[in-house]
């Protein structure tokens, strides 16, 4: 699931941005801590320059890894040689800081920032088995770097403490990342479950329609066959009765057509999201720049078919009667009502004349207490809007 995926709702995209920025914010904070420590120490270019560069590079690599993880990339995609090379670079930077920095422990954050998103992309049963040895490696590398310092004898007692603290930092970063990514994955799963529920409802409705159509057609076809056979037998023996059967057969066929239309009319519940997507695709194919604002899933289900018809009628009018180059479709649910509005430029005089399509829309909206407005603005735009009361959200 990606942010540019048209199937992703705006709410999910907002939560994705929130999670991503939370992880990036933590990255920047963790990178600034060791940089601050090295800058406040005695100025030595051999320490300040390489360690500052290392912190910046690790931050960039971390943001790349987080982005790949949130795109849903598998462990093989982010834990292959680029990811492992990034982890190796971060561990090497930690080792360099352990040898030359006056406050090396804060630099243990670098390998933690890189390793955490890599580990968390493995299956749950494997990630913790990999997290422990990586943490041990980070601790041992830090201990080895501290042992190489010129003053290692004076800090020998703190070597193990610093190594242990490095492993604690590793565990904290992994847990924080795990919490953020778990939160994001839960949101994705809930959204997918809702999508599956909606699709299942559509499938059930299609099955219901198929059953209704079978019942209607089966009943009438059987009756037509029987009356046709009876009329065939009566021809030549009782022509008046045969004509009567033929008349009844015609009436049955007409009634079958009427009932079939009723079944189809009741079945055609519009999927507003698909209707809007199709309309936008059609307008863009005609060279009309189209913007869509709002979330179709916020529209109450009982009136989605009405707004679907409005979108279809508006799209048809734009293509037939305007010289539009731009179109904006807005969905809004607030202030006690639901509204869908189409605005296009390049309006012509024929746009303003209400046809049978808009008149029919007004009648259909009026039956639910809503209204349809269609007007040409002084700026040469044409606006078609439909509103319904918000209380219809509770209708069934």
KEKE-3310 file (N, C-alpha, C; in steps of 0.2 Angstrom, whole numbers, plus 5000, padded with zeros to 4 digits):
npx = (5004:5003:5006:5002:4993:4978:4967:4969:4962:4960:4961:4969:4980:4984:4987:4997:5007:5008:5014:5026:5032:5034:5043:5054:5056:5060:5072:5080:5081:5088:5100:5105:5109:5122:5129:5128:5135:5148:5151:5152:5163:5181:5188:5192:5197:5199:5190:5177:5173:5173:5164:5152:5148:5146:5135:5125:5125:5120:5107:5101:5101:5094:5081:5078:5077:5066:5056:5055:5051:5039:5032:5029:5039:5047:5057:5068:5070:5074:5084:5094:5110:5112:5105:5112:5125:5123:5120:5133:5141:5136:5139:5153:5155:5151:5161:5172:5169:5169:5182:5188:5179:5175:5164:5158:5146:5134:5135:5131:5119:5118:5120:5109:5098:5099:5099:5087:5074:5078:5078:5065:5058:5058:5050:5040:5044:5057:5063:5067:5077:5087:5089:5095:5108:5113:5113:5122:5134:5134:5137:5149:5158:5158:5164:5176:5181:5183:5193:5203:5207:5219:5218:5213:5215:5212:5198:5194:5185:5173:5171:5163:5151:5148:5147:5136:5126:5125:5119:5107:5102:5101:5090:5080:5078:5074:5062:5054:5053:5046:5034:5029:5028:5020:5008:5005:5004:4992:4983:4983:4978:4965:4959:4960:4952:4940:4938:4937:4925:4916:4917:4913:4899:4895:4896:4887:4876:4875:4873:4861:4853:4855:4848:4835:4833:4833:4822:4812:4813:4813:4800:4791:4796:4794:4780:4777:4782:4773:4760:4763:4764:4752:4744:4749:4744:4730:4728:4720:4710:4703:4703:4699:4702:4715:4720:4717:4726:4738:4737:4737:4750:4758:4755:4761:4774:4776:4774:4784:4795:4793:4794:4807:4814:4811:4818:4831:4832:4831:4843:4854:4864:4874:4892:4900:4913:4920:4912:4916:4930:4930:4924:4933:4944:4939:4937:4950:4955:4950:4957:4955:4959:4958:4952:4950:4942:4940:4932:4925:4920:4915:4902:4886:4880:4866:4863:4873:4870:4862:4871:4881:4874:4873:4886:4889:4879:4884:4897:4894:4888:4898:4907:4899:4894:4902:4917:4927:4943:4947:4942:4934:4930:4921:4918:4909:4905:4897:4890:4877:4873:4875:4886:4890:4899:4902:4913:4916:4927:4925:4911:4896:4882:4872:4875:4869:4855:4843:4842:4833:4840:4846:4834:4828:4837:4834:4821:4823:4832:4824:4814:4820:4822:4832:4842:4845:4857:4860:4870:4877:4892:4897:4910:4912:4911:4903:4892:4887:4878:4874:4864:4860:4851:4860:4855:4851:4861:4859:4849:4842)
npy = (4994:5011:5029:5035:5026:5024:5018:5020:5028:5045:5047:5036:5040:5051:5046:5038:5048:5054:5043:5041:5054:5054:5044:5049:5061:5056:5051:5062:5068:5059:5059:5072:5072:5065:5073:5086:5083:5080:5093:5101:5097:5098:5107:5097:5093:5081:5073:5080:5082:5070:5062:5070:5070:5056:5055:5062:5055:5043:5047:5050:5037:5030:5036:5033:5019:5018:5023:5014:5002:5006:5007:4994:4985:4969:4959:4954:4965:4976:4971:4967:4968:4982:4987:4980:4985:4998:4996:4991:5002:5011:5004:5004:5018:5020:5013:5021:5032:5028:5026:5039:5049:5061:5058:5045:5036:5041:5039:5027:5027:5027:5014:5008:5015:5012:4998:4994:4996:4987:4974:4973:4970:4957:4941:4939:4928:4927:4939:4943:4934:4938:4951:4951:4945:4956:4967:4962:4963:4976:4981:4974:4979:4993:4991:4986:4997:5006:5000:5002:5015:5028:5031:5020:5013:5021:5022:5009:5003:5007:5002:4990:4995:5005:4998:4989:4999:5004:4993:4993:5005:5001:4991:5000:5008:4999:4994:5006:5009:4997:4999:5010:5005:4994:5000:5007:4996:4990:5000:4999:4986:4986:4995:4988:4977:4984:4988:4975:4971:4980:4976:4963:4965:4970:4959:4950:4957:4956:4943:4942:4949:4941:4930:4935:4939:4926:4920:4929:4928:4914:4910:4917:4913:4900:4900:4906:4896:4886:4891:4894:4881:4876:4885:4881:4868:4871:4877:4876:4867:4874:4889:4902:4900:4898:4910:4918:4912:4916:4930:4931:4926:4936:4946:4941:4941:4955:4959:4952:4959:4971:4968:4963:4975:4982:4974:4976:4990:4991:4985:4992:4999:5012:5011:5023:5027:5021:5026:5040:5038:5033:5044:5054:5048:5048:5061:5066:5059:5066:5077:5086:5094:5087:5088:5080:5081:5076:5062:5048:5038:5044:5049:5046:5029:5027:5037:5037:5031:5042:5052:5047:5046:5060:5063:5056:5062:5075:5074:5069:5080:5090:5084:5085:5098:5108:5118:5114:5115:5113:5105:5103:5092:5090:5083:5085:5083:5090:5102:5098:5093:5083:5086:5086:5093:5099:5108:5117:5125:5135:5135:5135:5142:5132:5124:5130:5128:5118:5101:5086:5077:5084:5088:5076:5072:5082:5079:5066:5069:5077:5069:5063:5074:5082:5093:5099:5110:5120:5130:5144:5153:5171:5171:5162:5149:5133:5126:5112:5105:5094:5092:5083:5079:5077:5068:5057:5048:5038:5031:5016)
npz = (5000:4995:4996:4984:4979:4971:4978:4991:5005:5009:5023:5027:5020:5027:5040:5036:5033:5045:5053:5046:5047:5061:5063:5056:5063:5075:5070:5066:5079:5086:5079:5080:5094:5096:5087:5093:5105:5100:5095:5106:5112:5114:5099:5086:5071:5065:5072:5073:5059:5052:5060:5060:5047:5046:5054:5047:5035:5040:5044:5032:5026:5035:5034:5021:5023:5032:5023:5013:5021:5025:5013:5011:5008:5007:5018:5011:5002:5009:5018:5010:5002:5001:5012:5022:5020:5024:5037:5041:5039:5048:5060:5059:5060:5073:5080:5076:5083:5096:5098:5096:5100:5113:5121:5118:5119:5115:5101:5099:5095:5081:5074:5079:5074:5060:5060:5066:5058:5048:5055:5059:5048:5046:5048:5063:5071:5068:5069:5082:5085:5077:5081:5094:5092:5084:5093:5102:5094:5092:5105:5108:5098:5102:5114:5110:5103:5113:5120:5112:5114:5119:5132:5138:5150:5161:5159:5160:5169:5165:5152:5150:5155:5146:5134:5138:5139:5126:5120:5127:5122:5108:5110:5115:5103:5094:5100:5100:5086:5082:5089:5082:5069:5070:5074:5062:5053:5059:5056:5042:5041:5046:5037:5025:5029:5030:5017:5011:5017:5012:4998:5000:5003:4991:4983:4989:4986:4973:4971:4977:4968:4957:4961:4962:4949:4943:4949:4944:4930:4928:4932:4923:4911:4911:4912:4899:4891:4893:4890:4876:4871:4873:4865:4853:4852:4851:4839:4824:4830:4840:4836:4842:4855:4854:4850:4861:4870:4864:4866:4880:4881:4875:4884:4896:4892:4891:4904:4910:4905:4912:4925:4926:4923:4934:4944:4940:4941:4955:4958:4954:4963:4965:4965:4973:4974:4963:4953:4953:4951:4938:4931:4933:4926:4913:4910:4911:4901:4890:4890:4900:4914:4930:4947:4962:4977:4994:5002:4996:5004:5015:5011:5015:5014:5010:5000:4991:4978:4972:4972:4964:4952:4950:4948:4936:4927:4927:4922:4909:4904:4904:4895:4883:4882:4885:4884:4892:4901:4914:4929:4944:4957:4972:4987:5002:5019:5031:5043:5044:5032:5017:5003:4985:4973:4956:4947:4932:4920:4905:4901:4892:4884:4882:4893:4904:4902:4909:4906:4903:4910:4922:4927:4930:4940:4950:4954:4959:4970:4977:4983:4994:5002:4998:4986:4970:4962:4948:4939:4930:4932:4933:4930:4920:4923:4926:4938:4946:4958:4972:4986:5001:5016:5032:5041:5034:5034:5043:5038:5031)
capx = (5000:5007:5002:4999:4988:4971:4963:4970:4958:4964:4962:4974:4986:4986:4990:5004:5011:5009:5018:5032:5035:5036:5050:5059:5057:5065:5079:5083:5083:5094:5106:5107:5112:5129:5132:5129:5141:5155:5153:5153:5170:5187:5188:5197:5194:5199:5184:5171:5171:5170:5158:5146:5147:5143:5128:5121:5124:5116:5101:5098:5100:5088:5075:5077:5075:5059:5051:5055:5048:5032:5029:5028:5044:5049:5064:5073:5071:5077:5089:5099:5116:5112:5103:5117:5130:5121:5121:5140:5143:5134:5143:5160:5155:5151:5168:5177:5167:5171:5190:5190:5175:5175:5158:5156:5140:5128:5135:5128:5112:5118:5119:5102:5094:5099:5097:5080:5070:5079:5076:5058:5054:5058:5044:5040:5048:5064:5066:5070:5083:5092:5090:5099:5115:5115:5114:5128:5139:5135:5140:5156:5161:5159:5169:5183:5184:5185:5199:5209:5209:5225:5217:5208:5217:5208:5191:5193:5179:5167:5170:5158:5145:5146:5145:5130:5122:5124:5114:5101:5100:5098:5084:5075:5076:5070:5055:5050:5051:5041:5028:5026:5026:5014:5002:5004:5001:4986:4978:4982:4974:4958:4957:4959:4946:4934:4937:4934:4918:4912:4917:4908:4893:4893:4896:4881:4870:4875:4870:4854:4851:4855:4843:4829:4832:4832:4815:4807:4813:4811:4793:4788:4798:4790:4773:4777:4782:4766:4755:4765:4763:4744:4742:4751:4739:4724:4728:4716:4705:4700:4707:4698:4706:4722:4721:4717:4732:4743:4736:4740:4757:4761:4754:4766:4781:4777:4775:4791:4800:4792:4797:4814:4817:4811:4823:4837:4832:4833:4849:4859:4866:4881:4898:4902:4921:4921:4909:4921:4936:4928:4922:4940:4948:4936:4938:4957:4957:4947:4961:4952:4963:4953:4954:4945:4943:4935:4933:4918:4917:4911:4896:4881:4878:4859:4862:4878:4868:4860:4877:4884:4870:4874:4893:4888:4876:4889:4902:4891:4886:4905:4910:4895:4891:4907:4924:4931:4950:4948:4936:4935:4924:4922:4914:4909:4900:4897:4885:4871:4871:4880:4886:4894:4899:4906:4914:4921:4927:4923:4904:4893:4875:4868:4876:4864:4848:4842:4839:4829:4844:4846:4827:4827:4841:4831:4816:4826:4835:4818:4811:4824:4823:4838:4841:4851:4857:4864:4871:4883:4894:4900:4917:4912:4911:4897:4892:4882:4879:4868:4864:4855:4851:4865:4851:4850:4867:4856:4844:4844)
capy = (5000:5017:5035:5037:5021:5028:5014:5022:5034:5051:5046:5032:5043:5056:5042:5036:5053:5055:5038:5042:5060:5052:5040:5054:5066:5052:5050:5068:5070:5054:5061:5078:5071:5064:5079:5091:5081:5081:5100:5104:5095:5102:5106:5093:5092:5073:5070:5083:5082:5063:5060:5074:5067:5050:5056:5065:5049:5038:5049:5049:5030:5028:5039:5028:5012:5019:5024:5007:4998:5009:5005:4987:4981:4963:4959:4954:4971:4981:4968:4964:4971:4990:4988:4978:4989:5004:4994:4991:5009:5014:5001:5007:5025:5019:5011:5026:5037:5024:5027:5046:5054:5062:5056:5040:5032:5044:5037:5020:5027:5027:5008:5007:5019:5008:4991:4993:4995:4981:4969:4973:4968:4950:4938:4940:4923:4928:4946:4944:4930:4943:4958:4949:4945:4963:4971:4960:4965:4984:4981:4972:4984:4998:4989:4985:5004:5010:4997:5005:5022:5029:5032:5015:5010:5025:5021:5002:5001:5009:4999:4986:4999:5008:4993:4987:5005:5004:4987:4996:5010:4997:4989:5005:5010:4993:4994:5012:5007:4991:5001:5014:5001:4990:5005:5008:4990:4989:5004:4996:4980:4989:4998:4982:4974:4988:4987:4968:4971:4983:4971:4957:4967:4971:4952:4948:4961:4953:4936:4943:4951:4935:4925:4938:4938:4919:4919:4932:4925:4907:4910:4920:4909:4893:4901:4907:4890:4882:4894:4893:4874:4876:4888:4877:4862:4873:4879:4871:4864:4880:4895:4907:4899:4899:4917:4920:4910:4920:4936:4930:4925:4943:4950:4938:4943:4962:4959:4949:4964:4976:4965:4963:4982:4984:4971:4979:4996:4990:4982:4996:5003:5014:5012:5030:5028:5019:5031:5046:5036:5032:5050:5057:5045:5050:5068:5067:5056:5071:5083:5090:5093:5085:5087:5077:5083:5073:5055:5045:5033:5048:5050:5041:5024:5027:5042:5036:5030:5048:5056:5043:5048:5067:5063:5054:5067:5081:5072:5069:5087:5093:5082:5086:5104:5113:5118:5114:5113:5111:5102:5101:5088:5091:5080:5088:5081:5094:5107:5095:5090:5080:5089:5084:5098:5098:5115:5116:5131:5134:5134:5138:5144:5126:5122:5133:5126:5112:5096:5081:5073:5087:5088:5070:5072:5086:5075:5061:5072:5080:5063:5062:5080:5086:5098:5100:5116:5120:5137:5147:5159:5176:5169:5157:5142:5130:5122:5107:5103:5091:5091:5079:5080:5073:5062:5051:5043:5033:5027:5009)
capz = (5000:4995:4997:4978:4977:4971:4982:4998:5007:5012:5030:5028:5018:5033:5045:5034:5034:5053:5055:5043:5050:5068:5063:5053:5068:5080:5067:5067:5086:5088:5075:5083:5100:5096:5084:5099:5110:5097:5094:5112:5114:5111:5092:5083:5064:5064:5075:5071:5052:5050:5064:5058:5040:5047:5057:5042:5030:5043:5045:5026:5025:5040:5031:5015:5025:5034:5018:5010:5025:5025:5007:5012:5005:5011:5021:5006:4998:5013:5021:5006:5003:5002:5019:5027:5019:5028:5044:5042:5039:5055:5065:5058:5063:5081:5082:5076:5089:5102:5099:5096:5103:5121:5124:5113:5120:5111:5094:5098:5092:5074:5071:5081:5069:5054:5061:5069:5052:5044:5059:5060:5042:5046:5051:5070:5074:5066:5070:5089:5085:5074:5085:5100:5090:5081:5099:5105:5090:5093:5111:5107:5094:5106:5119:5106:5101:5119:5122:5108:5116:5123:5139:5140:5157:5165:5158:5159:5173:5162:5146:5150:5156:5140:5130:5140:5138:5119:5119:5129:5117:5103:5112:5115:5097:5091:5103:5098:5079:5082:5091:5077:5063:5072:5074:5055:5051:5062:5052:5036:5041:5047:5031:5021:5032:5028:5010:5010:5020:5007:4992:5001:5003:4984:4980:4992:4983:4966:4972:4978:4961:4952:4963:4960:4942:4941:4951:4939:4923:4928:4933:4917:4905:4912:4910:4892:4887:4894:4885:4869:4869:4873:4859:4847:4852:4850:4832:4820:4833:4843:4835:4846:4862:4853:4850:4868:4873:4861:4869:4886:4881:4874:4891:4900:4890:4893:4912:4912:4904:4917:4932:4925:4923:4941:4947:4938:4944:4962:4959:4952:4968:4962:4969:4971:4973:4956:4948:4953:4948:4931:4928:4933:4921:4907:4909:4909:4894:4886:4890:4905:4921:4935:4954:4966:4984:4998:5003:4994:5009:5020:5009:5018:5009:5007:4995:4986:4971:4970:4970:4958:4946:4948:4945:4929:4923:4927:4917:4902:4902:4903:4888:4877:4881:4887:4881:4898:4902:4921:4932:4951:4960:4979:4992:5008:5024:5037:5044:5044:5026:5012:4996:4980:4968:4951:4944:4926:4916:4898:4901:4886:4885:4883:4900:4909:4901:4912:4902:4906:4915:4928:4930:4934:4946:4955:4956:4964:4976:4981:4986:5000:5005:4995:4981:4965:4959:4942:4937:4926:4936:4929:4928:4914:4925:4927:4944:4947:4965:4975:4993:5005:5024:5035:5044:5029:5035:5048:5034:5029)
cpx = (5004:5003:4999:4994:4981:4966:4963:4966:4962:4965:4968:4981:4989:4989:4997:5009:5013:5015:5025:5036:5037:5042:5055:5061:5062:5072:5083:5085:5089:5100:5109:5111:5119:5132:5133:5135:5148:5157:5154:5160:5175:5187:5193:5194:5194:5193:5177:5169:5169:5164:5151:5144:5143:5136:5123:5119:5119:5109:5097:5097:5094:5081:5073:5074:5068:5054:5050:5050:5040:5028:5027:5033:5046:5056:5069:5075:5075:5083:5094:5105:5116:5110:5109:5123:5129:5122:5129:5143:5142:5138:5150:5160:5155:5157:5172:5175:5169:5179:5191:5186:5176:5169:5155:5149:5135:5129:5133:5121:5112:5117:5112:5097:5093:5097:5090:5075:5071:5077:5069:5054:5055:5052:5045:5044:5055:5067:5070:5077:5088:5093:5095:5107:5118:5117:5120:5134:5140:5139:5148:5160:5163:5165:5176:5186:5186:5191:5205:5211:5215:5224:5212:5209:5213:5201:5189:5186:5173:5166:5164:5151:5143:5144:5138:5125:5121:5119:5107:5098:5097:5091:5078:5073:5072:5063:5051:5048:5046:5034:5025:5024:5021:5008:5000:5001:4994:4981:4977:4977:4967:4956:4956:4953:4939:4932:4934:4927:4914:4911:4912:4901:4890:4892:4889:4875:4870:4872:4863:4850:4850:4849:4836:4827:4830:4824:4810:4807:4811:4803:4790:4790:4794:4783:4772:4777:4776:4761:4756:4763:4755:4741:4743:4746:4732:4723:4725:4710:4700:4704:4705:4702:4713:4724:4721:4723:4738:4743:4739:4747:4761:4760:4760:4773:4782:4778:4782:4796:4799:4795:4804:4817:4816:4816:4830:4838:4834:4840:4855:4861:4873:4886:4901:4909:4923:4918:4914:4927:4935:4927:4929:4944:4945:4937:4945:4959:4954:4951:4959:4956:4958:4955:4948:4947:4938:4936:4926:4916:4914:4904:4891:4879:4871:4858:4868:4876:4865:4866:4881:4880:4872:4881:4892:4885:4881:4894:4900:4890:4893:4907:4906:4894:4896:4913:4929:4938:4951:4942:4938:4929:4926:4916:4914:4903:4901:4891:4878:4869:4877:4880:4891:4894:4904:4907:4918:4921:4925:4916:4901:4886:4871:4869:4871:4857:4847:4839:4835:4834:4845:4839:4826:4831:4837:4825:4818:4828:4829:4815:4814:4825:4829:4836:4847:4851:4862:4864:4877:4885:4896:4907:4918:4912:4904:4897:4886:4883:4873:4869:4858:4856:4856:4861:4850:4856:4864:4851:4847:4841)
cpy = (5006:5023:5037:5031:5024:5024:5016:5028:5039:5050:5042:5035:5048:5052:5040:5042:5055:5050:5040:5048:5058:5049:5045:5059:5062:5052:5056:5070:5065:5056:5067:5077:5070:5070:5085:5089:5082:5088:5103:5102:5099:5101:5103:5091:5084:5070:5073:5082:5075:5061:5064:5071:5060:5050:5058:5059:5044:5040:5048:5042:5028:5030:5035:5022:5013:5019:5017:5002:5000:5008:4998:4982:4975:4964:4958:4960:4976:4978:4965:4968:4978:4991:4986:4982:4996:5002:4994:4998:5012:5011:5004:5014:5025:5017:5017:5031:5034:5026:5035:5051:5055:5059:5051:5037:5034:5041:5030:5020:5026:5020:5006:5009:5015:5001:4990:4992:4988:4974:4968:4971:4960:4947:4938:4934:4923:4934:4947:4940:4934:4949:4957:4949:4952:4967:4969:4963:4973:4985:4979:4977:4990:4997:4989:4992:5007:5007:5000:5012:5022:5029:5026:5012:5014:5024:5013:5000:5002:5006:4995:4990:5002:5004:4990:4993:5005:4998:4990:5001:5006:4994:4994:5007:5005:4993:5000:5011:5002:4994:5006:5010:4997:4994:5006:5002:4988:4993:5001:4990:4981:4991:4993:4978:4977:4987:4980:4968:4974:4979:4965:4959:4968:4964:4949:4951:4958:4946:4937:4945:4945:4930:4928:4938:4931:4918:4922:4929:4918:4906:4912:4915:4902:4894:4902:4901:4886:4885:4894:4886:4873:4879:4884:4871:4864:4875:4874:4868:4869:4886:4901:4906:4900:4906:4920:4918:4914:4927:4936:4929:4932:4947:4948:4941:4951:4963:4957:4955:4970:4974:4965:4970:4984:4981:4974:4986:4996:4988:4987:5001:5005:5014:5019:5031:5026:5023:5037:5044:5036:5039:5054:5055:5047:5057:5070:5064:5061:5077:5088:5089:5092:5085:5084:5078:5079:5065:5052:5041:5037:5050:5044:5036:5025:5032:5042:5035:5037:5052:5053:5045:5055:5067:5061:5059:5073:5080:5072:5076:5091:5091:5084:5094:5110:5113:5118:5112:5111:5109:5101:5098:5088:5087:5083:5085:5085:5099:5104:5092:5087:5084:5086:5090:5097:5106:5114:5123:5130:5133:5138:5139:5138:5123:5124:5131:5119:5107:5091:5077:5077:5088:5082:5070:5076:5082:5070:5063:5074:5075:5062:5069:5084:5090:5097:5107:5116:5127:5139:5153:5165:5175:5164:5150:5139:5125:5118:5104:5099:5090:5087:5080:5075:5067:5056:5046:5037:5029:5020:5007)
cpz = (5000:4995:4990:4975:4977:4976:4989:4999:5009:5019:5031:5026:5024:5038:5043:5035:5041:5055:5053:5046:5058:5068:5060:5059:5073:5077:5068:5074:5088:5085:5078:5090:5100:5092:5089:5103:5107:5096:5100:5115:5111:5103:5089:5076:5063:5067:5073:5064:5050:5053:5062:5051:5041:5050:5051:5037:5033:5043:5038:5024:5029:5037:5025:5017:5028:5029:5014:5014:5025:5018:5006:5009:5009:5014:5016:5002:5002:5017:5017:5007:5004:5010:5024:5026:5024:5035:5046:5043:5046:5061:5065:5061:5071:5083:5082:5082:5095:5104:5100:5099:5111:5124:5119:5113:5116:5104:5093:5095:5084:5071:5073:5076:5062:5055:5063:5063:5048:5048:5059:5053:5041:5049:5059:5073:5073:5069:5077:5089:5082:5078:5091:5097:5087:5087:5102:5101:5091:5100:5111:5103:5098:5111:5116:5105:5107:5121:5118:5110:5120:5130:5142:5147:5162:5165:5158:5163:5169:5155:5145:5151:5150:5135:5131:5138:5130:5117:5121:5124:5110:5104:5112:5108:5093:5093:5100:5090:5078:5084:5085:5071:5064:5072:5067:5052:5053:5058:5045:5036:5042:5041:5026:5023:5030:5021:5008:5012:5014:5000:4994:5001:4995:4981:4983:4988:4976:4966:4973:4972:4957:4954:4961:4953:4940:4943:4946:4933:4923:4928:4926:4911:4905:4910:4902:4888:4887:4890:4878:4867:4869:4867:4853:4846:4849:4843:4828:4823:4837:4842:4839:4853:4860:4853:4857:4872:4871:4864:4876:4886:4880:4881:4896:4899:4892:4901:4914:4911:4910:4923:4931:4926:4931:4945:4946:4941:4951:4963:4958:4957:4966:4967:4968:4970:4966:4951:4948:4950:4940:4928:4928:4927:4914:4905:4907:4903:4888:4886:4895:4912:4926:4942:4957:4973:4988:4998:5001:5000:5015:5018:5012:5013:5006:5001:4990:4979:4968:4968:4964:4952:4944:4945:4937:4925:4922:4922:4910:4900:4900:4896:4882:4876:4883:4883:4887:4897:4909:4924:4939:4954:4968:4982:4999:5013:5030:5037:5043:5037:5022:5006:4992:4975:4963:4948:4938:4923:4909:4897:4895:4888:4886:4890:4905:4908:4904:4907:4906:4912:4922:4931:4933:4940:4952:4958:4961:4970:4981:4985:4993:5004:5003:4990:4976:4962:4953:4939:4934:4930:4931:4927:4922:4916:4926:4933:4944:4954:4968:4982:4996:5012:5027:5038:5040:5030:5040:5044:5033:5023)
residu = (UNK:UNK:UNK:UNK:UNK:UNK:UNK:UNK:UNK:UNK:UNK:UNK:UNK:UNK:UNK:UNK:UNK:UNK:UNK:UNK:UNK:UNK:UNK:UNK:UNK:UNK:UNK:UNK:UNK:UNK:UNK:UNK:UNK:UNK:UNK:UNK:UNK:UNK:UNK:UNK:UNK:UNK:UNK:UNK:UNK:UNK:UNK:UNK:UNK:UNK:UNK:UNK:UNK:UNK:UNK:UNK:UNK:UNK:UNK:UNK:UNK:UNK:UNK:UNK:UNK:UNK:UNK:UNK:UNK:UNK:UNK:UNK:UNK:UNK:UNK:UNK:UNK:UNK:UNK:UNK:UNK:UNK:UNK:UNK:UNK:UNK:UNK:UNK:UNK:UNK:UNK:UNK:UNK:UNK:UNK:UNK:UNK:UNK:UNK:UNK:UNK:UNK:UNK:UNK:UNK:UNK:UNK:UNK:UNK:UNK:UNK:UNK:UNK:UNK:UNK:UNK:UNK:UNK:UNK:UNK:UNK:UNK:UNK:UNK:UNK:UNK:UNK:UNK:UNK:UNK:UNK:UNK:UNK:UNK:UNK:UNK:UNK:UNK:UNK:UNK:UNK:UNK:UNK:UNK:UNK:UNK:UNK:UNK:UNK:UNK:UNK:UNK:UNK:UNK:UNK:UNK:UNK:UNK:UNK:UNK:UNK:UNK:UNK:UNK:UNK:UNK:UNK:UNK:UNK:UNK:UNK:UNK:UNK:UNK:UNK:UNK:UNK:UNK:UNK:UNK:UNK:UNK:UNK:UNK:UNK:UNK:UNK:UNK:UNK:UNK:UNK:UNK:UNK:UNK:UNK:UNK:UNK:UNK:UNK:UNK:UNK:UNK:UNK:UNK:UNK:UNK:UNK:UNK:UNK:UNK:UNK:UNK:UNK:UNK:UNK:UNK:UNK:UNK:UNK:UNK:UNK:UNK:UNK:UNK:UNK:UNK:UNK:UNK:UNK:UNK:UNK:UNK:UNK:UNK:UNK:UNK:UNK:UNK:UNK:UNK:UNK:UNK:UNK:UNK:UNK:UNK:UNK:UNK:UNK:UNK:UNK:UNK:UNK:UNK:UNK:UNK:UNK:UNK:UNK:UNK:UNK:UNK:UNK:UNK:UNK:UNK:UNK:UNK:UNK:UNK:UNK:UNK:UNK:UNK:UNK:UNK:UNK:UNK:UNK:UNK:UNK:UNK:UNK:UNK:UNK:UNK:UNK:UNK:UNK:UNK:UNK:UNK:UNK:UNK:UNK:UNK:UNK:UNK:UNK:UNK:UNK:UNK:UNK:UNK:UNK:UNK:UNK:UNK:UNK:UNK:UNK:UNK:UNK:UNK:UNK:UNK:UNK:UNK:UNK:UNK:UNK:UNK:UNK:UNK:UNK:UNK:UNK:UNK:UNK:UNK:UNK:UNK:UNK:UNK:UNK:UNK:UNK:UNK:UNK:UNK:UNK:UNK:UNK:UNK:UNK:UNK:UNK:UNK:UNK:UNK:UNK:UNK:UNK:UNK:UNK:UNK:UNK:UNK:UNK:UNK:UNK:UNK:UNK:UNK:UNK:UNK:UNK:UNK:UNK:UNK:UNK:UNK:UNK:UNK:UNK:UNK:UNK:UNK:UNK:UNK:UNK:UNK:UNK:UNK:UNK:UNK:UNK:UNK:UNK:UNK:UNK:UNK:UNK:UNK:UNK:UNK)
# end
